Amino acid sequence: MATNMNNFIEYSLIFITVPSLEEARTIAKTLVEERLVSSVTTIPSVISTFKFQDKIEEYSETQIIVKTRSNLFEKLTDRVKQLHSAILPEIIKVRVSEMPPDLMMWVQDQML
């Protein structure tokens, strides 16, 4: 049974697009080792299409999705920017409205 998160610490999923699987693994391991996230899901092959400097770009990239506390977003973003090779890394935060209580406890126990 899911629990409403309004009575608890706020959690987020952070979506980060990375140029390569190797770089994604480095970022994932660093964030877990430094306890800025509870876990990282890596999706090895996504296609990103966007306009940058007036040119349409299309790249095969790796998507990572991390579970973290919302109050760690700034620290996590700073760390990802240190590790990421892109000029403007895509880092998007989505707040989690609900999750099962046992998962919530596990997520909490994994972070600072």
N, C-alpha and C positions, 0 to 999 in steps of 0.2 A: 504494500500500500504506500503510495507516495505521500510525502509530507510537505505541507506548504512551507516555503522557505522564509516567509515574512518574519517568523519568530526566531530565526537562526542567523548565523553568519551568512553573508551574501556570497554566492559562488558564480563563476563565469566560465564560459568556454571561450578560448582565444583561438582564432583562426590565423595561421601564419603561412604565407606562401613562400616557398624556398626554391631556388634555382635547381638544386640537385638533391638526390637521395642522400649522398654523403654529407652534404651540409645540413640537411634535415636531421640526420642521425647525431651529428655533433651538437646541434642546438638542443635536440631532445634530451640527450644524455646530460648535457650541462644543466639544463633547467631542472631535471629530476635530481641530479647530484646536489645541486645548490638548494633544493627543496622549495623552489619557487612555484612548482606545480606538483600535483599528485600523480599525474600520468600524462602520457603523450600518445596520441593515435597518429600514425603516419600513413598517408595515402600516396603511394609512389608516383602515380602518373595522372595529372590533371592538365587540362589545356586552359590557359588564361589568355583572354583577348581583351585588350584595353588600348586607349589612346594615350600616348606619352610623347611630349614635345611635338605635337601636331602630326604624329604618325601612328597609324594603327599597327599594333604589335600583337603577335600571337606566339606564345611560348608553351612548351611542355615543361611543367614544373612539378614539385612535390608539395602537397598540402599537409601541414601538421595542425592538429587540434589538441589543445591542452586544457586540462581541468585545473582551475586554481581559485583562490579566494579573490574576490573583486578588489580588495584593498592591496593586493600585490601587483596589480596591473602596471602601475608606473615603474616599479622596480623590474618587473619582468620585461617590459618594453625596452627599458634602458639596456638590459642584458642582451636581449635579442638583437638590438641595433649594434652592439659591440661585436656580436658573432656573425651577423648577416652580411652577405657580400653585396646586396643591392643598395643603390643610392637612396631609394625610398621603399623600405620593406613594407609589405602589406601585413598589418597587425590589426585584427578586428575583434573587439570584445562583444560577446553576447551574454547577457545575464541569464542565469538558470533560475527558473521560477519554482521548479519542484524536482526532487529526486528521492528515492527510497531512503529512509533513515539509516539503514546499515551502510549504504554506499556513501552517504553524507559523512558518517563517522570515519570511514576509511579514508575518504578524500581529505578530511581535516587532519587526520593523523600523519599524513604523508608530507605536510608542509610545515614551514617555519611557524 
